[in-house]
Amino acid sequence: MSTTTTPETTPGPATPVRTEEVFAAHEGGKLSVESTMALDSTRALSIAYTPGVAQVSRAIAEDPAKHAAYTWASRLVAVVSDGTSVLGLGNIGAAASLPVMEGKCALFKEFGGLNSIPLVLETTDVDEIIETLVRLRPSFGAVNLEDVSAPRCFELEERLIEALDCPVMHDDQHGTAVVVLAALTNAVRVVDKELSGLRVVVSGAGAAGIAITEILLTVGVGDVVLVDSQGVIHRDRDDLNPIKAKYAARTNRDSIMGGIREALDGADAFIGVSSSQVPEEDLANMNERAIIFALSNPDPEVMPEVAARYAEVVATGRSDFPNQINNVLAFPGIFRGALDASARRITAQMKIAAARAIADLVAGDLAAEHIVPSPLDPRVAPAVAAAVQDVASGT
């Protein structure tokens, strides 16, 4: 293993976390605001606040471009949620989602060096969310949408990208998709296959499943078969929402029908982003040297020890097994790179570049149980940010 990674690059036995320890850590919240100036004299006060601050405000009023240089807004990420699809908890509302958004902000600071603020909104109306963020636009430089339920999340992100002149990304979609692509890129190297020759089954057609499908199709994966709670998504189903219908026309090349068993017959890879359990016997007909990413938390679609009977490479979303597919590998660096480049949008090519940067970090240490770097690897966010910035800058 590379000596440049942190010591905590492989999972050990899970350490039980006590309830009282969790609540003690969250008491009073997990965030604070600290001044970049020492306010220890009347002179310091007169510079940081009145009367000195008036000079800065007057300058921005005369030249709005100075807003970026003399406030923190241009590099501040707003972490925005309506609390409708929080972790594995579902629709728990804005107030209950705030601890999660605070945690997300802490990750932005720790791994991306970016300031961020949580904004939880007491509305699920797409128009109202967009109006709120448009009105708040002078206060931030990018928007990380978080834990917004599907299919509303697709419309919200698409319309918000058009409404705001700053980077916007729904991390539940694209952060997951980027890390999955990175992991799959290295997994096929382990099993000596090509992305273009794969048939990949994606279980779950919500935010993550749709985004994973999109990025896999974009990079040329041979065929993707989407499965939702009603079975395989195919062109003849008449119960599909517009998003699923769109992907029914672009996936399932062989018009497979049925359920997960039929989808997995002859598949090269399985990517689970739903809460549905996969019976062990359904895995038996996958192709040789198969790949299984069972990413649901806390309970994977199939436990790793079972998946390993049928697959050469296995990954989960958990930290207590090898190959953790964790969004923190992606989003801090993606936003950092986009902001460093003063990008207006986070594009598909920027996401693909981020995935390749993540994958490349383990090239020298690639193994079946090491296809992605540790979330604690300090190289990750800088490498992702540099790759994203290069694409955004056209270099």
C-alpha positions as MATLAB code, in Angstrom:
seq = 'MSTTTTPETTPGPATPVRTEEVFAAHEGGKLSVESTMALDSTRALSIAYTPGVAQVSRAIAEDPAKHAAYTWASRLVAVVSDGTSVLGLGNIGAAASLPVMEGKCALFKEFGGLNSIPLVLETTDVDEIIETLVRLRPSFGAVNLEDVSAPRCFELEERLIEALDCPVMHDDQHGTAVVVLAALTNAVRVVDKELSGLRVVVSGAGAAGIAITEILLTVGVGDVVLVDSQGVIHRDRDDLNPIKAKYAARTNRDSIMGGIREALDGADAFIGVSSSQVPEEDLANMNERAIIFALSNPDPEVMPEVAARYAEVVATGRSDFPNQINNVLAFPGIFRGALDASARRITAQMKIAAARAIADLVAGDLAAEHIVPSPLDPRVAPAVAAAVQDVASGT';
ca = [
       0.000    0.000    0.000;
       1.217    3.475   -0.832;
       3.102    5.169    1.975;
       1.465    8.490    1.107;
      -1.965    7.417    2.258;
      -3.208    7.766    5.790;
      -2.797    4.802    8.136;
      -6.560    4.256    8.227;
      -6.943    2.971    4.678;
      -8.356   -0.462    5.422;
     -11.387   -1.226    7.595;
     -11.020   -3.051   10.851;
     -13.583   -4.601   13.132;
     -16.609   -2.407   13.653;
     -16.481   -0.545   16.955;
     -19.915   -0.172   18.539;
     -20.940    3.444   19.033;
     -22.807    4.178   22.248;
     -26.013    6.202   22.047;
     -24.854    8.609   24.750;
     -21.629    9.194   22.810;
     -23.582   10.148   19.689;
     -25.860   12.606   21.470;
     -22.976   14.156   23.398;
     -21.083   14.774   20.152;
     -24.095   16.485   18.556;
     -25.115   18.599   21.548;
     -25.296   22.243   20.487;
     -24.694   21.271   16.867;
     -21.464   20.480   15.029;
     -20.651   23.847   13.478;
     -19.351   27.231   14.599;
     -18.310   30.491   12.923;
     -14.907   31.939   13.690;
     -13.548   35.332   12.727;
     -10.500   35.476   10.463;
      -9.446   38.633   12.336;
      -8.403   39.056   15.941;
     -10.948   41.496   17.409;
      -8.781   42.481   20.354;
      -8.553   46.263   20.042;
     -10.690   49.238   19.121;
      -8.593   49.585   15.958;
      -9.392   45.980   14.972;
     -13.077   46.620   15.627;
     -13.019   49.752   13.495;
     -11.502   47.756   10.614;
     -13.695   44.670   10.888;
     -16.883   46.587   11.518;
     -17.800   50.230   11.689;
     -16.525   52.545   10.333;
     -14.047   50.600    8.172;
     -16.498   48.054    6.809;
     -18.500   50.854    5.202;
     -15.642   51.451    2.780;
     -15.870   47.858    1.584;
     -19.655   47.933    1.258;
     -19.464   51.201   -0.656;
     -16.858   49.728   -3.012;
     -19.040   46.672   -3.719;
     -22.062   48.879   -4.344;
     -20.038   50.794   -6.933;
     -18.454   47.665   -8.435;
     -20.404   44.415   -7.758;
     -17.454   42.334   -9.021;
     -15.650   43.183   -5.772;
     -18.239   41.115   -3.875;
     -16.175   37.991   -4.678;
     -12.934   39.429   -3.343;
     -14.186   41.041   -0.157;
     -16.780   38.552    1.173;
     -16.739   34.830    1.790;
     -19.802   34.267   -0.415;
     -18.009   33.283   -3.621;
     -16.464   30.248   -1.904;
     -19.331   29.417    0.437;
     -21.378   26.281   -0.289;
     -25.031   26.236    0.738;
     -26.049   22.711    1.750;
     -29.773   22.706    1.013;
     -32.423   20.135    1.923;
     -36.152   19.842    2.380;
     -35.744   16.741    4.536;
     -37.745   14.445    2.255;
     -35.216   11.652    1.697;
     -32.710   11.700    4.544;
     -30.191    8.849    4.729;
     -32.216    5.690    5.335;
     -34.788    7.608    7.378;
     -37.009    8.866    4.573;
     -39.208   11.960    4.803;
     -38.388   13.235    8.286;
     -38.797   16.958    7.617;
     -36.520   19.967    7.585;
     -35.751   20.277   11.309;
     -34.842   16.614   11.734;
     -32.592   16.777    8.669;
     -30.469   19.608   10.090;
     -27.981   17.374   11.966;
     -27.229   15.617    8.679;
     -26.701   18.912    6.854;
     -24.416   20.129    9.653;
     -22.398   16.948    9.203;
     -22.174   17.566    5.477;
     -20.843   21.053    6.145;
     -18.234   19.623    8.498;
     -17.082   17.282    5.726;
     -16.800   20.164    3.262;
     -14.484   21.972    5.669;
     -12.409   18.963    6.680;
     -11.881   17.430    3.255;
     -12.348   20.311    0.815;
     -11.236   23.299    2.865;
     -14.508   25.011    1.988;
     -16.855   26.915    4.250;
     -20.493   25.872    3.997;
     -23.792   26.531    5.716;
     -26.810   24.244    6.159;
     -30.123   25.575    4.865;
     -33.143   23.375    5.596;
     -36.379   24.590    4.054;
     -39.928   24.154    5.327;
     -41.322   23.518    1.866;
     -41.295   20.703   -0.650;
     -42.568   22.864   -3.480;
     -39.973   23.088   -6.256;
     -40.991   26.617   -7.240;
     -40.707   27.840   -3.645;
     -37.281   26.234   -3.153;
     -35.978   27.820   -6.339;
     -37.404   31.224   -5.419;
     -35.840   31.018   -1.969;
     -32.377   30.207   -3.314;
     -32.560   32.809   -6.058;
     -33.310   35.441   -3.422;
     -30.424   34.187   -1.259;
     -27.952   34.025   -4.166;
     -25.737   36.946   -2.971;
     -24.968   34.964    0.188;
     -23.299   31.869   -1.324;
     -21.170   30.663   -4.225;
     -22.477   27.135   -4.834;
     -25.389   24.866   -3.899;
     -25.125   21.279   -2.709;
     -28.623   19.829   -2.833;
     -29.011   17.061   -0.281;
     -31.610   14.449    0.611;
     -34.355   15.635   -1.745;
     -36.724   12.847   -2.769;
     -37.071   11.515   -6.297;
     -38.445   12.295   -8.778;
     -38.714   15.931   -7.586;
     -34.935   16.075   -7.160;
     -34.415   15.796  -10.919;
     -36.667   18.734  -11.750;
     -35.305   20.797   -8.859;
     -31.675   20.348   -9.842;
     -32.309   20.941  -13.541;
     -34.275   24.122  -12.974;
     -31.951   25.424  -10.265;
     -28.951   25.047  -12.571;
     -30.735   27.318  -15.037;
     -31.892   29.785  -12.388;
     -28.532   30.322  -10.649;
     -25.222   31.507  -12.070;
     -23.153   29.229   -9.818;
     -22.355   25.521   -9.432;
     -25.292   23.354   -8.347;
     -25.132   19.608   -7.673;
     -27.448   17.110   -6.005;
     -24.881   14.964   -4.222;
     -27.199   12.011   -3.661;
     -27.245   11.679   -7.430;
     -23.871   12.705   -8.714;
     -21.533   12.190   -5.782;
     -22.681    8.593   -5.638;
     -22.403    8.177   -9.407;
     -18.862    9.572   -9.504;
     -17.555    7.229   -6.810;
     -19.358    4.242   -8.358;
     -17.730    5.012  -11.710;
     -14.320    5.285  -10.048;
     -14.836    1.947   -8.312;
     -16.148    0.242  -11.434;
     -13.242    1.602  -13.483;
     -10.814   -0.151  -11.182;
     -12.966   -3.240  -10.660;
     -12.936   -4.048  -14.373;
      -9.154   -3.762  -14.337;
      -9.040   -6.371  -11.570;
     -11.329   -8.793  -13.432;
      -9.727   -8.082  -16.824;
     -12.820   -6.752  -18.552;
     -13.711   -3.529  -20.379;
     -16.422   -1.039  -19.504;
     -17.689   -1.202  -23.074;
     -18.341   -4.926  -22.779;
     -20.196   -4.920  -19.474;
     -23.814   -5.602  -18.745;
     -24.517   -3.796  -15.477;
     -27.637   -4.249  -13.370;
     -28.598   -1.191  -11.298;
     -31.098   -1.999   -8.564;
     -32.927    1.173   -7.581;
     -34.237    3.831   -9.931;
     -34.269    6.776   -7.553;
     -31.815    9.654   -7.390;
     -28.648    7.559   -7.141;
     -29.727    4.810   -9.528;
     -30.672    7.213  -12.304;
     -27.450    9.223  -11.940;
     -25.332    6.066  -11.919;
     -27.092    4.878  -15.056;
     -26.507    8.214  -16.756;
     -22.791    8.364  -16.009;
     -22.279    4.720  -17.043;
     -24.024    5.322  -20.356;
     -21.984    8.487  -20.880;
     -18.655    6.649  -20.517;
     -19.776    3.877  -22.849;
     -20.761    0.963  -20.625;
     -22.163   -1.668  -22.977;
     -25.587   -2.124  -21.423;
     -27.351   -1.087  -18.232;
     -30.458   -2.801  -16.892;
     -32.423   -0.758  -14.363;
     -34.598   -2.491  -11.781;
     -37.130   -0.739   -9.557;
     -39.551   -2.081   -6.942;
     -41.815   -3.416   -9.692;
     -39.108   -5.229  -11.627;
     -36.962   -4.610  -14.687;
     -37.556   -1.285  -16.429;
     -38.316   -1.904  -20.086;
     -40.010   -0.097  -22.960;
     -43.343   -1.910  -22.674;
     -44.053   -1.007  -19.058;
     -46.950    1.416  -18.740;
     -46.388    2.383  -15.092;
     -43.217    4.452  -15.511;
     -42.848    8.100  -14.526;
     -41.292   10.366  -17.186;
     -37.763    9.935  -15.807;
     -37.955    6.138  -15.808;
     -39.593    6.147  -19.245;
     -36.665    8.188  -20.569;
     -34.198    5.575  -19.372;
     -36.359    2.669  -20.526;
     -35.609    3.925  -24.038;
     -31.840    4.092  -23.413;
     -31.204    0.933  -21.409;
     -31.987   -2.809  -21.359;
     -30.684   -3.478  -24.852;
     -32.050   -7.047  -24.889;
     -35.522   -6.100  -23.576;
     -35.210   -8.264  -20.479;
     -38.433   -8.588  -18.493;
     -39.115   -9.917  -15.025;
     -37.373   -9.171  -11.769;
     -33.902   -9.084  -10.281;
     -33.321  -12.780  -11.016;
     -33.881  -12.302  -14.744;
     -31.818   -9.122  -14.766;
     -28.831  -10.801  -13.105;
     -28.758  -13.776  -15.470;
     -25.559  -13.249  -17.482;
     -24.776   -9.879  -15.877;
     -21.176   -8.785  -15.287;
     -21.888   -6.321  -12.482;
     -24.567   -5.541   -9.915;
     -24.912   -2.089   -8.341;
     -27.444   -1.872   -5.538;
     -28.782    1.502   -4.432;
     -32.111    0.402   -3.020;
     -33.258   -1.220    0.181;
     -34.249   -4.409   -1.641;
     -32.516   -7.592   -0.546;
     -31.154   -9.863   -3.286;
     -31.602  -13.599   -2.707;
     -28.331  -15.494   -2.861;
     -29.616  -17.864   -5.512;
     -30.237  -14.952   -7.882;
     -26.508  -14.201   -7.936;
     -25.521  -17.667   -9.080;
     -26.153  -17.000  -12.774;
     -23.993  -13.898  -13.053;
     -21.028  -14.102  -15.409;
     -17.644  -15.329  -14.243;
     -15.398  -12.786  -12.543;
     -18.452  -10.773  -11.555;
     -18.561   -7.468   -9.659;
     -21.061   -6.714   -6.874;
     -21.525   -3.282   -5.315;
     -24.167   -3.645   -2.579;
     -24.375   -0.052   -1.407;
     -27.471    0.232    0.772;
     -26.870    1.276    4.382;
     -26.912   -0.042    6.984;
     -28.042   -3.297    5.372;
     -26.463   -4.078    1.988;
     -28.615   -5.763   -0.659;
     -26.416   -8.799   -0.083;
     -23.833   -9.187    2.663;
     -20.209   -9.141    1.461;
     -19.402  -12.638    2.636;
     -22.301  -13.952    0.556;
     -21.516  -11.750   -2.443;
     -17.916  -13.000   -2.417;
     -19.132  -16.509   -3.295;
     -20.233  -15.223   -6.688;
     -18.147  -12.117   -7.361;
     -14.429  -11.417   -7.559;
     -14.818   -7.801   -6.493;
     -17.267   -6.716   -3.786;
     -17.952   -3.223   -2.449;
     -20.424   -1.745    0.026;
     -21.343    1.644    1.429;
     -20.110    0.665    4.878;
     -16.841    1.558    6.559;
     -16.402   -1.844    8.198;
     -15.834   -3.737    4.939;
     -13.260   -3.254    2.153;
     -14.047   -0.957   -0.778;
     -16.344    1.600    0.834;
     -18.202    3.610   -1.811;
     -18.406    6.913    0.055;
     -19.547   10.219   -1.443;
     -16.939   12.089    0.580;
     -14.421   10.861   -1.993;
     -16.144   13.069   -4.552;
     -18.148   16.087   -3.453;
     -15.529   18.138   -1.537;
     -13.089   18.019   -4.442;
     -15.746   18.547   -7.101;
     -17.013   21.735   -5.473;
     -13.484   22.893   -4.658;
     -12.386   22.446   -8.273;
     -15.488   24.147   -9.658;
     -15.067   27.131   -7.346;
     -11.305   27.344   -8.000;
     -12.119   27.551  -11.709;
     -14.968   30.048  -11.175;
     -17.151   27.572  -13.066;
     -20.784   28.402  -13.775;
     -21.810   24.741  -13.816;
     -20.630   21.286  -12.819;
     -20.671   19.386  -16.105;
     -20.760   15.697  -16.971;
     -17.144   15.870  -18.102;
     -16.111   17.370  -14.769;
     -17.792   14.465  -12.951;
     -16.077   11.912  -15.183;
     -12.720   13.605  -14.594;
     -13.372   13.416  -10.856;
     -14.083    9.685  -11.100;
     -10.898    9.053  -13.051;
      -8.859   11.023  -10.534;
     -10.242    8.917   -7.697;
      -9.580    5.692   -9.576;
      -6.028    6.694  -10.485;
      -5.062    7.175   -6.841;
      -5.002    3.414   -6.257;
      -3.464    2.430   -9.595;
      -0.225    1.287   -7.990;
      -1.950   -0.655   -5.216;
      -4.926   -2.019   -7.125;
      -6.415   -5.232   -5.738;
      -9.820   -6.865   -5.415;
     -10.142   -5.449   -1.905;
      -8.671   -2.046   -2.773;
     -10.424   -0.447   -5.739;
     -10.979    2.996   -4.221;
      -8.909    5.070   -1.788;
      -9.919    5.497    1.812;
     -12.230    8.429    2.555;
      -9.463    9.570    4.930;
      -6.759    9.586    2.243;
      -5.536   13.217    2.151;
      -4.682   12.997   -1.549;
      -8.257   12.548   -2.697;
      -9.860   16.000   -2.530;
      -6.812   17.815   -4.018;
      -6.612   15.297   -6.884;
     -10.332   15.569   -7.617;
     -10.269   19.371   -7.378;
      -7.325   19.582   -9.779;
      -9.008   17.281  -12.299;
     -12.275   19.213  -12.152;
     -10.484   22.547  -12.430;
      -8.532   21.343  -15.451;
     -11.747   20.399  -17.276;
     -13.507   23.609  -16.240;
     -10.560   25.689  -17.402;
     -10.230   23.787  -20.654;
      -6.722   22.548  -19.880;
];
